[in-house]
Amino acid sequence: MEFDVSAMMGDMGVGAVVGFVTGYAVKKVMKLALALIGAYVVSLLWLEQKGVLIIDKDKLFNLAGEWTHEILTLGEKVMALLPGTAAFLGGFALGFHKG
């Protein structure tokens, strides 16, 4: 059995690049989603101030808490499906930080 370092380094490089791109994209999508959700909530509060809507704020913020839990659960499932190599996780962390 031969130990091929060059093949292993190639796999690590690809894993790191894929991890970086994935982390970068995830952070950009999260920023966009949070901006849209924020704009939606602000518009609802503005409409309530003008008397167009009546909002039960307790239910609204409880709903946001449920969404947060669902998103975190989905994130854990996605991370379980992705390859768990150190190169991928390192690249993901770097891409998420730079994004």
N, C-alpha and C positions, 0 to 999 in steps of 0.2 A: 504494500500500500504506500503510495507516494503522497507526500504533503505538498500541495501546490499553493504557494503563497500568492502568486500573481493572480490566480483565479479568485482567491478569497478577497484580495484587495479590490478587484473589479466589482465583485458583488457588494462589498462594503461601500464603494464609491457610488454605485447606482442606488443603493438603499439610502445613502445620505442625501443624494440629489433629489430623489423622490420624496423623502421626508421633508426636505427644505421647501420644495414646491407645495407640498400638501399643507404644511404649517402656515406658509405665507398665504395661501388661498383661504384656509379656514379663518385666519384672523381678518382678512379683508371682507369675507362674507359675513362674519360676526359683526364687524363695524357697520356694514350696510344695513343688516337686519336691525341692529340696535337703533340706528338713526331713523329708520322707517317706523319702528315701534314708538320711539320717542315723539316723532312728528305726529303720529296718530293720536297718542295720549294727549299731547298738547292741544291738538285740534278739538278733541272731545271736551277738554276742560274749557277751552275758549267758547265752544258752543254752549256749554252749560252756563258760563258766565253771562252770555247774551240771552239766556232764557229759552233757547231752542230745545235743549235736552235736559233731562234730569238723570244724574249719574249717581249710583250707589257706590261710593268710593271704596268702601270696605270690600265689596264683591269684586270690584275691578282689580284691586291690589292683591286679593287672594288668588284671582285668576292668573295674575302675573307670577305669583309664587309657584303655582302648579306648572306653568310653562317652563319655569326655570328647572324644576325637578325633572320634567320630561326631557329637556334638552341635555341635562347632565347625564341622565340614564342613556340617552341615545349616544352621547359622546363616549361613554364607557363601552357600549356595545361595539361601536366603530373601532375603538382602540383595541378591543379584543380580536377583531377580525384582521386588523393590519398585521403585517409581519413584525414580530417583536424583537427585531435585531437592534443592537445598540446604535448602529450607524443610522438606521431609520429614525429612531427616537431622538438621537442627537441632532440630526438634520431637521426634524420636525420642530424641536425646541428652538433651534436657531432661526428657522423660517418664521415661526410664530412670533419670536422676539423682534425680528426685522420687519415683519408685516405691520 
